[in-house]
Structures are given as C-alpha cells and as structure tokens.
Amino acid sequence: MDYAKELEKYAPAHTDAQVAKEVAKIKMAANRNGNVDVYKFCYSAIDLTTLSCNDSQESVQAFVRKAVEFYEKYPHIPNVASICVYPPFVETVGLEIDGTPMRITSVAGAFPASQSFIEVKALEVAMAIENGADEVDIVLNPGMMLAGHIDEAASEVELLREEAKDVVLKVIIESGALKTPEHIRRAALVSMFAGADFVKTSTGKIDVAATPEAAFVMCHAIKDYYNLTGRKVGFKAAGGVRTPEDAALYYTIVEEVLGEEWLTTDLFRIGASSAANNLISAIEDKVVNYF
C-alpha cells in the first residue's frame, strides 16, 4: 500500500486551538457521565494491567486470582475485559482465568519502545499467541513516524498483523511522543490502514501518556476511517487513567465523537491498574483497595 497516497484521502488534523476548544466542551459534557452506571461500564472495559519490572510468576498469579475472585465478591459489577501482561506470563494468566469470560492481553513486539529487529518482534508476537494470548498490543515505531518513514513503520505493523491474524491487534501510537494533532492523526490512520483492530494512546512508559486531546484526535481519525471504509476500529486509552472522572471523560469523548455504538467492550477499552480500585470505590461509595 502507498501509505502517503492513502493519507491524502483524509482531511488534515484539527489545529491545537480547535482541539482545545472541542475538548473543553466535552469536559463539560462529561459531567453527565459521572454516575455509577458509567463507572460500572468503564470497569468492565478495563484491560487490568501489570507491566512492572518486578513482575514474577508468583506476583502475576496473585494478581490474576484477585480478578477471578472478583466475580464472587462483587457480583453486581461486571468484571474487567482482560488481564494485560508481558509475554512470559500469558500462560500463567491462562491457567488462572480458565472458565471465566476474561481475555488475555499481551504486550509484544519489543514493547514499549518498538526498537528491535522485526524478526524479533514477529517471534515475540507469535510466541505470545502460541501461549494463549487472545489480544496483542504492539507499538507503532514512533521514531520511524517522526522521521517520516511512514511506509517502514506501517510495514512492520502489517507483518505483525499477519502473525496476529487470529487475535485482536491493538496498535499503540505513543501519542505523547508524537505530540502534534497531525502526527497523532497520521499515526492512527496508518495503524488502521495496516490492520489495527484498536488504536491505543500510549504505553504508559513515557512522561506523557493518554491525554483527552490525543484521544479526541484519534477518535476523529477512527470516525473518518469508518466513514470511508465501513470498518469499525476500537479505541483504547492507556497510561495515566487513574480516577473515575478520567474514565468518564474518555467514555464521553468516545460517546461524543464516535457515538454510543462504540461504547461496547469490543470497541472501547481502558488500560489501567490504579483506576480499578478507584472505580470500585466510586461504585461502592467507600474506599476500596481490592487490588
């Protein structure tokens, strides 16, 4: 595919000023969504994440067991969509969640920097899937994108899409590194051209993670892509989503830009760890430190 030519079919991104103005309006609208029903949905859309250098088989087992026990302890709250871990722990998660609806998400492809040989990235994706991953989160190489090597970055995603053809593929654009609305929009569109099922804001491993501004730009790219192709691509906010208000704001961005039909766990996810306890606390109306 000639990615540069494909991008010409799409209008330029909103300006910084336009984005700021629209996000300010959505922040006001988000007040209507600060309620238990929205918080419950947001909890059910979480990819419950542990991506620490301190992760071990034992710590991941304990973490996942808490998620499994959640079904019995909080039967009135829909449980998280998936557990997100590094590739070596995919099998560990699978053994613990067996018999539940939860899915297994694995970061892969030289997460978080995407700086390795494509052969290494492909092997890691393939091994994660072989071990049982239902969903794989990879990173669109931000260095390539910023240097203008769009075809090279997109070709990597295409190749990894082939490795992950039977699972959900989420492509992280690392919006905090791309910075401008135009770079963010182009990265989101290129990811979709290359076969992403979701576009995701960030790895959570750099200073600037998810922002409402980046989410607004990405959701508009998803909308424009859908209008031209008819293919629905999901949106995932990750990195820095901590409070119930944060979750409700991203919910509202999706609602305002893409519409209620995108408000399903097949098309909307939140990558989170601390947000889980905070959402439970808001739902229960008391401080809960479950995880």
C-alpha positions as CSV (number, residue, x, y, z in Angstrom):
1,M,0.0,0.0,0.0
2,D,1.2,3.5,-0.8
3,Y,0.5,5.0,2.7
4,A,1.3,8.6,1.8
5,K,-1.2,8.4,-1.1
6,E,-3.8,6.8,1.2
7,L,-3.4,9.6,3.7
8,E,-4.2,12.2,1.0
9,K,-7.8,10.9,1.1
10,Y,-8.2,12.3,4.6
11,A,-8.5,15.9,5.7
12,P,-5.7,17.4,7.9
13,A,-6.0,17.2,11.7
14,H,-7.7,19.8,13.8
15,T,-5.4,22.6,14.9
16,D,-4.2,22.7,18.6
17,A,-6.7,25.6,19.2
18,Q,-9.6,23.6,17.6
19,V,-8.7,20.5,19.7
20,A,-8.5,22.5,22.9
21,K,-11.9,24.2,22.2
22,E,-13.7,20.9,21.4
23,V,-12.1,19.1,24.4
24,A,-13.2,21.9,26.7
25,K,-16.8,21.3,25.5
26,I,-16.5,17.6,26.1
27,K,-15.2,18.1,29.6
28,M,-18.3,20.0,30.4
29,A,-20.5,17.3,28.8
30,A,-18.6,14.6,30.8
31,N,-20.4,15.8,34.0
32,R,-23.5,13.9,32.9
33,N,-21.5,10.6,32.9
34,G,-20.2,10.8,36.5
35,N,-22.5,8.1,37.7
36,V,-22.5,4.5,38.8
37,D,-23.8,3.0,35.6
38,V,-21.0,4.6,33.5
39,Y,-18.4,3.7,36.2
40,K,-19.6,0.1,36.0
41,F,-19.2,0.0,32.2
42,C,-15.8,1.6,32.4
43,Y,-14.7,-1.0,34.9
44,S,-15.9,-3.7,32.5
45,A,-13.9,-2.1,29.7
46,I,-10.6,-2.3,31.6
47,D,-7.6,-4.3,30.4
48,L,-6.3,-4.9,34.0
49,T,-2.6,-4.3,33.7
50,T,0.6,-5.3,35.4
51,L,3.7,-4.4,33.4
52,S,6.3,-4.0,36.1
53,C,10.0,-5.0,36.1
54,N,9.1,-6.6,39.4
55,D,6.5,-9.0,37.9
56,S,7.1,-12.7,38.6
57,Q,5.0,-15.8,38.1
58,E,4.0,-15.6,41.7
59,S,3.0,-12.0,41.7
60,V,1.1,-12.3,38.4
61,Q,-0.7,-15.4,39.8
62,A,-1.8,-13.5,42.9
63,F,-2.9,-10.5,40.8
64,V,-5.0,-12.6,38.5
65,R,-6.5,-14.6,41.3
66,K,-7.9,-11.4,42.7
67,A,-9.5,-10.6,39.4
68,V,-11.0,-14.1,39.3
69,E,-12.3,-13.8,42.9
70,F,-14.0,-10.5,41.9
71,Y,-16.8,-12.4,40.3
72,E,-17.9,-13.8,43.7
73,K,-17.0,-10.8,45.8
74,Y,-18.7,-8.1,43.6
75,P,-21.3,-10.0,41.5
76,H,-23.2,-6.7,40.9
77,I,-20.2,-5.2,39.0
78,P,-19.3,-6.5,35.5
79,N,-15.7,-7.8,35.7
80,V,-12.8,-6.5,33.6
81,A,-12.5,-7.3,30.0
82,S,-8.9,-8.7,30.1
83,I,-5.7,-9.2,32.0
84,C,-2.7,-7.5,30.3
85,V,0.8,-8.8,31.0
86,Y,4.2,-9.3,29.4
87,P,4.5,-12.3,27.1
88,P,6.2,-14.7,29.5
89,F,3.2,-14.5,31.8
90,V,0.5,-15.3,29.2
91,E,0.3,-19.0,30.1
92,T,0.2,-18.1,33.8
93,V,-2.8,-15.9,33.2
94,G,-4.5,-18.5,31.1
95,L,-4.3,-21.2,33.9
96,E,-5.8,-18.8,36.4
97,I,-8.7,-17.4,34.4
98,D,-9.7,-20.7,32.8
99,G,-13.5,-20.9,32.8
100,T,-14.1,-17.2,33.1
101,P,-15.0,-14.7,30.3
102,M,-11.9,-12.7,30.8
103,R,-9.5,-12.5,28.0
104,I,-5.7,-12.5,27.9
105,T,-3.9,-9.4,26.5
106,S,-0.1,-9.5,25.9
107,V,2.1,-6.6,25.0
108,A,4.6,-7.7,22.5
109,G,6.7,-6.7,19.5
110,A,9.5,-5.1,21.6
111,F,7.2,-3.2,23.9
112,P,7.4,-0.4,24.9
113,A,10.0,1.2,22.6
114,S,9.4,-0.9,19.5
115,Q,13.2,-0.8,18.9
116,S,14.3,-4.2,17.8
117,F,14.7,-6.3,14.7
118,I,11.4,-7.0,13.0
119,E,12.2,-10.7,13.2
120,V,12.4,-10.5,17.0
121,K,9.2,-8.5,17.2
122,A,7.4,-11.1,15.0
123,L,8.7,-14.0,17.0
124,E,7.6,-12.4,20.3
125,V,4.1,-11.8,18.9
126,A,3.9,-15.4,17.6
127,M,5.1,-16.8,21.0
128,A,2.6,-14.8,22.9
129,I,-0.3,-16.1,20.8
130,E,1.0,-19.7,20.9
131,N,1.0,-19.4,24.7
132,G,-2.7,-18.3,24.7
133,A,-3.0,-14.6,24.1
134,D,-6.4,-13.5,22.8
135,E,-5.3,-9.9,22.2
136,V,-1.9,-8.4,21.4
137,D,-0.8,-4.8,22.0
138,I,2.1,-3.6,19.8
139,V,3.8,-0.2,19.3
140,L,3.9,1.7,16.0
141,N,7.5,2.8,16.0
142,P,7.4,6.4,17.0
143,G,10.9,7.1,15.8
144,M,10.1,6.0,12.3
145,M,6.9,8.0,12.2
146,L,8.6,11.2,13.4
147,A,11.4,10.8,10.9
148,G,8.9,10.4,8.1
149,H,9.5,6.7,7.4
150,I,5.8,6.0,7.3
151,D,5.9,3.0,4.9
152,E,8.6,1.3,7.0
153,A,6.6,1.8,10.3
154,A,3.4,0.6,8.6
155,S,5.0,-2.4,7.0
156,E,6.1,-3.6,10.4
157,V,2.5,-3.4,11.7
158,E,1.3,-5.2,8.6
159,L,3.8,-8.1,9.2
160,L,2.8,-8.3,12.9
161,R,-0.8,-8.2,11.8
162,E,-0.1,-11.4,9.8
163,E,1.4,-13.0,12.9
164,A,-1.7,-12.0,14.9
165,K,-4.3,-12.7,12.2
166,D,-6.5,-14.7,14.6
167,V,-6.4,-12.4,17.6
168,V,-7.4,-8.8,18.4
169,L,-4.5,-6.4,17.5
170,K,-4.2,-3.1,19.3
171,V,-1.6,-0.7,17.9
172,I,-0.1,1.8,20.4
173,I,0.8,5.1,18.7
174,E,2.6,6.6,21.7
175,S,0.8,9.9,21.3
176,G,2.9,11.7,23.9
177,A,6.0,11.2,21.8
178,L,4.2,12.3,18.6
179,K,2.8,15.5,20.3
180,T,1.0,17.3,17.5
181,P,-2.5,16.6,16.3
182,E,-1.3,16.0,12.8
183,H,1.4,13.4,13.8
184,I,-1.2,11.7,16.1
185,R,-3.8,11.6,13.4
186,R,-1.4,10.2,10.8
187,A,-0.2,7.5,13.2
188,A,-3.8,6.5,14.0
189,L,-4.7,6.3,10.3
190,V,-1.6,4.4,9.3
191,S,-2.2,1.9,12.1
192,M,-5.7,1.3,10.8
193,F,-4.5,1.1,7.2
194,A,-2.1,-1.6,8.3
195,G,-4.9,-3.7,10.0
196,A,-5.2,-2.5,13.6
197,D,-8.4,-3.6,15.4
198,F,-7.8,-0.9,18.0
199,V,-5.7,2.2,18.2
200,K,-4.3,2.9,21.7
201,T,-3.0,6.1,23.1
202,S,0.2,5.1,24.8
203,T,2.4,2.6,26.6
204,G,2.3,4.4,29.9
205,K,6.1,4.2,29.9
206,I,7.0,7.8,28.9
207,D,6.3,11.1,30.7
208,V,3.2,12.0,28.6
209,A,0.7,9.2,28.4
210,A,-3.0,9.4,27.5
211,T,-4.5,12.9,27.2
212,P,-8.0,13.9,26.3
213,E,-6.6,15.9,23.4
214,A,-4.9,12.9,21.8
215,A,-8.0,10.8,22.4
216,F,-10.1,13.4,20.6
217,V,-7.8,13.4,17.6
218,M,-7.6,9.6,17.5
219,C,-11.4,9.2,17.7
220,H,-11.9,11.6,14.8
221,A,-9.4,9.5,12.8
222,I,-11.4,6.4,13.6
223,K,-14.6,8.1,12.6
224,D,-13.2,9.3,9.3
225,Y,-11.7,5.9,8.6
226,Y,-15.0,4.3,9.3
227,N,-16.9,6.7,7.0
228,L,-14.5,5.9,4.1
229,T,-14.1,2.1,4.7
230,G,-17.1,0.9,6.7
231,R,-14.7,-0.9,9.1
232,K,-15.1,-0.1,12.8
233,V,-11.8,0.2,14.8
234,G,-11.8,0.4,18.5
235,F,-10.2,3.0,20.8
236,K,-8.1,2.3,23.9
237,A,-7.0,4.9,26.4
238,A,-4.0,3.8,28.5
239,G,-1.4,5.4,30.7
240,G,-2.5,8.0,33.3
241,V,-6.1,6.9,33.5
242,R,-6.5,6.8,37.3
243,T,-9.7,8.3,38.6
244,P,-13.4,7.6,37.8
245,E,-13.5,11.1,36.4
246,D,-10.7,10.2,34.0
247,A,-12.5,7.1,32.8
248,A,-15.8,9.0,32.4
249,L,-14.1,11.7,30.3
250,Y,-12.6,9.1,27.9
251,Y,-16.1,7.5,27.8
252,T,-17.6,10.8,26.9
253,I,-15.0,11.5,24.2
254,V,-15.9,8.3,22.5
255,E,-19.6,9.0,23.0
256,E,-19.4,12.5,21.5
257,V,-17.1,11.7,18.6
258,L,-18.0,8.2,17.6
259,G,-21.4,7.6,19.1
260,E,-23.0,5.2,21.5
261,E,-22.4,2.3,19.2
262,W,-18.7,2.4,20.1
263,L,-19.5,2.1,23.8
264,T,-19.0,-1.7,23.9
265,T,-16.0,-3.6,25.2
266,D,-15.4,-4.8,21.7
267,L,-14.7,-1.2,20.6
268,F,-13.7,0.7,23.8
269,R,-11.0,-0.3,26.4
270,I,-9.1,1.4,29.2
271,G,-5.6,0.2,30.1
272,A,-5.4,0.6,33.8
273,S,-4.2,-0.6,37.2
274,S,-4.9,2.0,39.8
275,A,-8.1,3.1,38.1
276,A,-9.6,-0.3,39.0
277,N,-9.6,0.4,42.8
278,N,-10.8,3.9,42.2
279,L,-13.8,2.9,40.1
280,I,-14.8,0.2,42.6
281,S,-14.6,2.8,45.3
282,A,-16.8,5.2,43.4
283,I,-19.3,2.4,42.6
284,E,-19.4,1.2,46.3
285,D,-19.3,4.7,47.6
286,K,-16.5,3.9,50.0
287,V,-12.7,3.4,49.8
288,V,-11.9,0.0,48.4
289,N,-8.3,-1.2,47.9
290,Y,-9.1,-4.5,46.3
291,F,-6.1,-4.9,44.0
